[in-house]
């Protein structure tokens, strides 16, 4: 049957209408396309954050001088600390074990005298090493707060301070270093990976389980046309879900959008071609809705979350794992999404990523058309 045959287009349109009817009659589709993206956007945008504020910090003042009290007052005014004073380290250690405090700052006896004699005594920080990120942030913020306070105190007392080089950072694209500016575009990529693979993971499996696949395969329509007809409604739903996430990101979380809608559309379309084809291949191979859902989560959500550069830098991974990330479609989506929001249209980045995603889509499409045969086992 040639592509110019009008019956081919009529039959393909009939299959699309049948698929749309299935979408509207299935309430789980609404949950996948609308509710799940909203829940995931809320979790990644509000609950998941790499910013540390108000860290509960115990302070033990063993010096009891004007300098030590002013330093404690400085820590109390710092937004990174929520200060809780204690009479001794032993009195605060229970809070460190239970997680009520994340660190204990010990100001030693002789703190003020050592500063006046230009022989400062070290301030001790005891942190919970089981919380590596919090301990690292706490150490860095305490070091910075102490350095600024010492410099200010030395200026007031006219005490010379050894000059050191200062770093004057300028943060482009995200001046406030807000983690949501990085996490929310990445969350959109995770949502697209989940929605795309889950939507199509159920298509063929549902047909096989209900016994309607025989009727579809008996129709005189080519397998590629059948696959495309079944994919198009879910492609539209995937774009709608992406648009919903972008609206939430811009108006709900205040992200800038410096790129163009055209760039976003092309990036999203290329990625949907890959993940929809992946989900459809899983569905055609397993022929079971439950198994298809599990495979879609394992092959779509987890690699996108862990191996795309969303939460963990790819360059910091072992070499073998870095090579593995090249077969994760989300690796080519998330940097492009972050650029569209924060930087603008960087076509030198977009075009290679779009091309690779389209290759993924073509590979999965060819595999699906070969996995579906007109012979029913």
C-alpha positions in Angstrom: 0.0 0.0 0.0 1.6 3.3 -1.2 1.8 6.5 0.9 -0.4 8.2 -1.7 -3.3 5.8 -1.2 -6.2 7.7 0.3 -7.4 4.6 2.2 -4.1 4.5 4.1 -4.7 8.0 5.5 -8.3 7.2 6.3 -7.4 4.1 8.2 -4.6 5.9 10.0 -7.0 8.6 11.0 -9.5 6.0 12.2 -6.8 4.5 14.5 -5.9 7.9 15.8 -9.6 8.6 16.6 -9.8 5.3 18.4 -6.7 6.1 20.4 -8.0 9.6 21.4 -11.2 8.0 22.5 -9.2 5.6 24.6 -7.3 8.5 26.1 -10.5 10.4 27.1 -12.1 7.3 28.6 -9.1 6.3 30.7 -8.9 8.4 33.9 -5.3 7.3 34.5 -4.2 9.3 31.5 -5.4 12.5 33.1 -3.4 11.6 36.2 -0.2 10.9 34.1 -0.5 14.1 32.0 -1.7 16.6 34.6 -1.5 15.5 38.2 1.8 13.7 38.1 3.7 16.6 36.4 2.2 19.0 39.0 3.2 16.8 41.9 6.7 16.2 40.6 7.2 19.9 39.8 6.1 20.8 43.3 8.5 18.2 44.9 11.5 19.2 42.8 10.8 22.9 42.9 9.9 23.2 46.6 10.9 20.1 48.6 14.2 19.3 46.8 16.8 22.0 47.3 20.5 22.3 47.4 20.4 25.6 49.3 21.2 25.4 53.0 19.6 28.0 55.2 18.9 28.1 58.9 21.2 25.2 59.7 20.7 24.3 63.4 24.1 25.0 65.0 25.1 24.7 68.6 27.6 27.2 70.1 29.7 26.7 73.1 31.4 29.9 74.4 34.4 29.0 76.5 35.9 32.5 76.3 33.0 34.7 77.6 34.5 38.0 76.4 33.2 40.8 74.3 34.8 39.4 71.2 33.3 36.0 71.6 29.8 37.4 72.3 30.0 39.6 69.2 31.1 36.7 67.1 28.1 34.7 68.3 25.8 37.6 67.6 27.2 37.7 64.1 26.4 34.1 63.5 22.9 34.6 64.8 22.3 37.3 62.2 23.6 35.1 59.4 20.7 33.4 57.5 22.8 30.2 57.1 22.7 29.5 60.9 20.1 29.0 63.6 22.2 29.4 66.7 21.5 27.4 69.9 23.9 28.0 72.8 24.9 25.4 75.2 27.1 25.3 78.4 29.4 22.6 77.1 30.0 20.2 74.1 28.7 17.3 76.1 25.3 19.1 76.6 25.0 19.5 72.8 26.3 16.2 71.7 22.9 14.5 72.2 21.3 17.0 69.8 24.1 16.1 67.3 23.3 12.4 67.6 19.5 12.9 67.2 19.9 15.5 64.4 18.5 18.4 66.4 21.7 20.2 65.6 23.9 19.7 62.6 27.1 21.2 64.1 28.7 22.5 67.2 30.9 25.6 67.2 33.4 25.8 70.1 34.9 29.2 70.8 38.0 28.4 72.9 39.3 30.2 76.0 41.7 32.9 75.0 39.8 33.8 71.8 39.9 37.5 72.3 43.4 37.6 73.8 44.8 35.7 70.8 43.2 38.1 68.4 44.6 41.1 70.2 48.1 39.5 70.2 47.8 38.6 66.5 48.0 34.9 67.6 44.4 33.8 67.0 43.2 30.5 68.5 41.4 28.2 66.2 37.6 27.9 66.5 36.5 24.3 66.5 33.6 22.9 64.4 32.1 19.5 65.2 29.8 18.3 62.5 27.7 15.3 61.6 29.8 13.4 59.0 26.9 11.2 58.0 25.3 14.3 56.3 28.2 15.1 54.0 26.6 18.0 52.0 25.4 19.7 55.2 28.7 19.3 56.9 30.6 20.7 53.9 28.2 23.7 53.5 28.4 24.4 57.3 32.2 24.4 57.3 32.4 26.7 54.3 29.8 29.2 55.7 31.4 29.2 59.1 34.8 29.8 57.6 33.5 32.7 55.6 31.6 34.2 58.6 34.7 34.0 60.8 36.9 35.6 58.2 34.6 38.5 57.6 34.1 39.0 61.4 37.9 38.9 62.1 38.6 41.5 59.3 35.8 43.8 60.6 37.1 43.4 64.2 40.7 44.1 63.2 39.6 47.3 61.4 37.8 48.6 64.5 40.7 47.8 66.8 43.3 49.1 64.3 45.0 45.7 64.3 46.9 44.9 61.2 45.7 41.9 59.2 47.9 40.1 56.8 46.7 41.1 53.4 45.4 38.2 51.2 44.1 38.0 47.7 40.4 38.2 47.5 38.2 36.5 45.0 35.4 38.7 43.6 33.0 36.2 42.0 30.4 37.1 39.4 27.8 34.5 38.8 26.3 34.7 35.3 22.8 33.4 34.4 22.0 32.7 38.0 23.3 35.6 40.1 21.7 34.5 43.3 23.0 30.9 43.0 19.5 29.6 43.6 19.3 25.9 43.2 15.8 25.9 41.9 17.0 27.6 38.8 19.0 24.4 38.1 16.6 21.9 39.6 13.3 23.1 38.0 14.4 22.8 34.3 15.9 19.4 35.2 12.7 18.4 36.8 10.8 19.2 33.6 13.2 16.8 31.8 12.5 14.1 34.5 8.7 14.7 34.1 9.0 14.4 30.3 11.0 11.1 30.6 8.5 9.6 33.0 5.3 10.8 31.2 6.6 9.9 27.8 7.7 6.4 28.6 4.7 5.6 30.8 2.1 6.8 28.4 3.3 4.6 25.5 4.4 1.7 27.7 0.7 0.8 28.1 -0.4 1.2 24.5 0.5 -2.1 22.9 0.4 -4.1 26.2 -3.3 -3.0 26.7 -4.2 -4.1 23.2 -2.6 -7.5 23.7 -4.2 -8.0 27.1 -7.7 -7.0 25.9 -7.4 -9.1 22.8 -7.9 -6.2 20.4 -4.4 -6.4 18.9 -5.6 -9.1 16.5 -8.2 -6.8 15.0 -5.6 -4.0 14.5 -3.1 -6.3 12.9 -5.9 -7.7 10.6 -6.5 -4.2 9.1 -4.7 -3.6 5.8 -2.5 -0.8 7.2 1.3 -1.0 7.2 2.9 -1.5 10.6 4.9 1.8 10.4 1.6 3.7 9.8 -0.1 1.9 12.6 2.7 2.8 15.0 2.7 6.4 14.0 -1.1 6.6 14.3 -0.9 5.3 17.8 2.0 7.6 18.8 0.6 10.9 17.6 -2.0 11.4 20.3 0.5 10.7 23.0 3.0 13.1 21.4 0.4 15.8 21.7 -0.3 14.9 25.3 3.4 15.0 26.0 3.8 18.5 24.6 0.7 19.6 26.6 2.3 18.2 29.8 5.6 20.0 28.9 3.8 23.2 28.4 2.1 22.9 31.7 5.4 22.3 33.4 6.9 25.4 31.7 4.0 27.5 32.9 4.5 26.3 36.5 8.2 27.0 36.3 7.9 30.5 35.0 4.8 31.7 36.9 5.0 29.4 39.9 8.7 29.4 40.7 9.8 32.7 39.0 12.3 31.2 36.5 13.3 33.4 33.7 12.7 32.2 30.1 15.4 33.8 27.9 15.1 31.3 25.0 12.4 31.0 22.3 9.3 28.9 22.2 10.5 27.5 18.9 13.7 26.2 20.5 11.7 24.7 23.4 9.3 23.0 20.9 12.1 21.5 18.9 14.0 20.2 21.9 10.8 18.8 23.5 9.7 17.2 20.2 13.0 15.5 19.7 13.1 14.2 23.3 9.5 12.9 23.1 10.3 11.1 19.9 13.0 9.2 21.8 11.1 8.4 25.0 7.7 7.7 23.3 9.5 5.2 21.0 11.3 3.7 24.0 8.0 3.2 25.9 6.3 1.7 22.8 9.1 -0.7 22.3 8.8 -1.9 25.9 5.1 -2.2 25.5 5.4 -4.2 22.3 8.0 -6.5 23.8 6.4 -7.3 27.2 2.7 -7.4 26.1 1.8 -6.9 29.8 0.8 -3.6 31.3 2.2 -4.2 34.8 5.6 -5.4 33.5 5.7 -2.6 30.9 5.2 0.0 33.7 8.0 -1.5 35.8 10.4 -1.5 32.8 9.4 2.0 31.9 10.2 3.3 35.3 13.5 1.4 35.5 14.7 2.4 32.0 13.2 5.9 31.8 12.9 7.5 35.3 16.0 6.1 37.1 18.6 6.7 34.4 17.2 10.1 33.8 17.4 11.0 37.4 20.8 9.6 38.2 22.8 9.6 34.9 21.7 12.8 33.1 23.6 15.3 35.0 20.5 16.5 36.7 21.6 15.9 40.3 25.1 14.6 39.9 27.8 16.1 37.7 28.7 13.6 34.9 32.4 14.7 35.0 32.6 13.5 38.6 31.4 10.0 37.8 33.7 7.0 37.1 34.8 6.8 33.5 32.7 3.6 32.9 29.6 5.3 34.2 30.3 8.4 32.1 30.3 6.3 29.0 27.0 4.8 30.1 25.4 8.2 30.2 25.7 8.5 26.5 22.8 6.1 26.0 20.5 8.1 28.3 18.3 10.5 26.3 17.8 12.9 29.2 21.5 13.7 29.1 20.9 15.6 25.8 17.7 17.2 27.1 18.5 18.7 30.5 21.4 21.0 29.5 19.3 22.3 26.6 16.4 23.0 28.9 18.6 24.8 31.4 20.0 26.9 28.6 16.6 27.8 27.2 15.5 29.1 30.6 18.6 30.7 31.9 20.8 31.6 28.9 18.8 31.8 25.7 19.0 30.1 22.3 22.4 28.4 22.1 22.0 26.6 18.8 25.5 25.2 18.9 24.3 23.2 21.9 20.8 22.5 20.8 21.3 21.2 17.2 23.7 18.3 18.1 21.5 17.3 21.0 18.3 17.4 18.9 20.1 15.3 16.2 21.1 12.7 18.8 17.6 12.5 20.3 16.1 12.1 16.8 18.5 9.2 16.2 17.3 7.6 19.4 13.7 8.1 18.2 14.5 6.6 14.8 16.2 3.6 16.4 13.3 2.9 18.7 10.7 3.4 15.9 12.5 0.8 13.7 12.8 -1.6 16.5 9.0 -1.3 17.3 8.0 -1.8 13.7 10.1 -5.0 13.6 8.9 -6.2 17.0 5.2 -6.1 15.9 4.3 -8.9 13.5 1.0 -9.9 12.0 1.4 -13.3 13.4 -0.2 -13.7 16.9 1.5 -16.2 19.1 
